[in-house]
Amino acid sequence: MKEQAIRTVQSPRPKRVTHPGWDGIDDFLSEAQFRKALRLERRRAERSRTLFLLVLLADGRTNHNGRDGEFAQGMFRALSALATSIRETDMWGWYQENSVGGIIFTEFNGTGKPVILKTVSEKLNHILRGAIGPEGLKHLRLSYHFFPEDWMESDGPQSPGKTLYPDLPEREKSQAVSRSIKRFFDVVASLLALIVLSPLIAVIAAAIKLDSKGPVLFKQVRVGQHGARFDCLKFRSMTVECDGNVHKDYIKKFINGHTGTEQVDTNGEMVFKIAQDTRVTRVGSFLRKSSLDELPQLFNVLKGEMSLVGPRPPIPYELESYRVWHLRRIFEAKPGITGLWQVMGRSRLKFDDMVRLDLRYAKSWSLWLDLRILLRTPHAVFTGKGAY
């Protein structure tokens, strides 16, 4: 590789064990070892704020089972040839056992992504063409995945996928029964809540109409789990022609931890929210204080876009100010109407503290934890602390 494009920096690496059955390939990791190394590299990159590149090699043909002799022999030759391009700081192995090979290129030391991609792809294609020939290379599919990903560059409704997070689907699979119960409870509870609360919903809708001009419901694009966009529903609590840049500017400062984002509420307590927002209507102020403006999100729960319990779904422009580790709250749990943040401080917490609570929830999630949060939510709503 070009020396000026890619430089190595020595740093601790996960212990590597030679994969049995692949004599002649040193430090080749099994699927479990490789995915663990990928997870640890994500954590390291979050702390160091550096990027790494994951390259995957797979057979592009759709009619092979990943275990036939021809495929195994071709993959063996390809992986053996790539040994010449692996540095001590890089890691390689099975991304999917006996099917998809992977290489983690690390420590690029400030080099731009276009330069890295051009350099690495040219190097790998040159090596593979010599090892397996043009015909073999034609059937080999290479894909390149940078971490961190460019979330805001996605043109479609969904941001970059789960390739860099193979451990998360595995965790969800191990909790398949519990998560099915959670989904069943979400559907039943939200449906019952909509039926029982329908008179209250009708009263709120009428009050909004009488108080100010505009629709009853407010739709806002939010970011769900794994970056999926969806229309989040709320009762409208602001005037129709209000300046959205007010919140956008405030949230950018809040996420970045700037001083001056603290404001004093009516009780004299410090909160991280626009406490005296002139854009909020009279009815809207009550709805926000009581959290009743969130009731329409029960429809989002029914559709599977949200859960009753989980992190709050961010607005897309918030991602522009996210640090890399903040993005884990989007990947590791489905967004919810209530969560640890709501029952443990709400707007009295700094943004980093809120994210830590979301990650704590995702890591220690259980049906019992969801139940505890749901039982504590009414108290948080009725006291109204931190709600604006």
Phi, psi and omega in degrees: 000158180293125184299322182287341183270325186226118177239147181263147174234124183292131177206158181301140180233153176300146179296130183254141182237132180300130184284125182296143177093356180238064180300137179096350177246105182282146173059029179276124188267145172290172181302314181297317180294318183294317182291327174294317178298322179295318179296316179295324179292324175299315180298318180295318180294327177297319181286317185275348181059036175248165180252162171221166184237126174259123177249127179248139179240123180219159176282125183283352179281145184265355186253019177246155183263008177079001183228000180288159187298319181297316180295313182299319180294317179295318179293323178298316179296318181296312182293322178298319180294325182287352177301333181288343183255001182270124176270170180296331181275353180268160179228146180212159182166201180273118170285320168230123188310125176059021183222306183235120176272155181218148176229132176254108176269125187239170171056074179264353169055050173086359179291140181290154182299317180301320180293316180299312183298317180295315183294312183293315183296318178296319180295313183293318180295323178296315181294315183291325179297322179286331184275319186239000176079164181302323182292318178294321180294330180297327182269352181266126181256120178252136176230147186238131185224113179273144169236127002284156181276159178271085185301318188279359179267359181283127182274336184273182181288348181237136179282178181312147190278209192261008187304320182278000183231051183294340181287334183290313174301327178296319179295318179295324179296321179291341180249025189302316182294313180297320181289329175294320177295319179299315180295318179299317179295320178302313183294311183295313184294318181292322179295315178297319180297320179295323179290311183294322185268006183302321176298318178296320179299320179294320179296316179298316180300318179294320180296321179295317180297319181286332186279323184203160180285146177129174181289161178285317183263148176242122178258132179220132179292127178235166180255120180265197182295140181062021174086005180292130177274145175206161178274109179274132184261140174213158168289136181296128181238001180237165173294154186294313185262062179257158183277111180289343181291340179299310179290321181299316179293320181294314184295328177297316178293320181297313180296322180281359175074025181291142173289151182100350177278347176286138177227159181262128180275185183292342178265004180082010180267150178280129178227155176256078183195157173283092190291319182249075185268114182289348180282342184281134179283172180296312177294321180300324179298317177294317181298319179292317181298323182267357182065015178289342178295345182274351186306318180300344179291351172299330175292323176296325178293316179301322182282350179087005179282334179225171173239168175295324182236132178164178177295153176289137180285128181282161172279142184310321183290344176294329182298336180298333182257357181293140164278165188302317184290338177297329184294342180298332181293337179278322183280324195271354179202147174288140180295156183222171177283321177230165182188188181301322181299317184293327184264358182233028174144330181051234187283004175275355182258147173289162185298315180300322178293322177298315180296320178299323177293320178298317180290325176297319177297312182298321183289322185253019186302140173201164177297325179295321178296317177301316181297318179298319180293318179297322180290332180273345184296316180304321179296318179295324180289314184292324178287328176070014181291126177081006181260127179212000000 
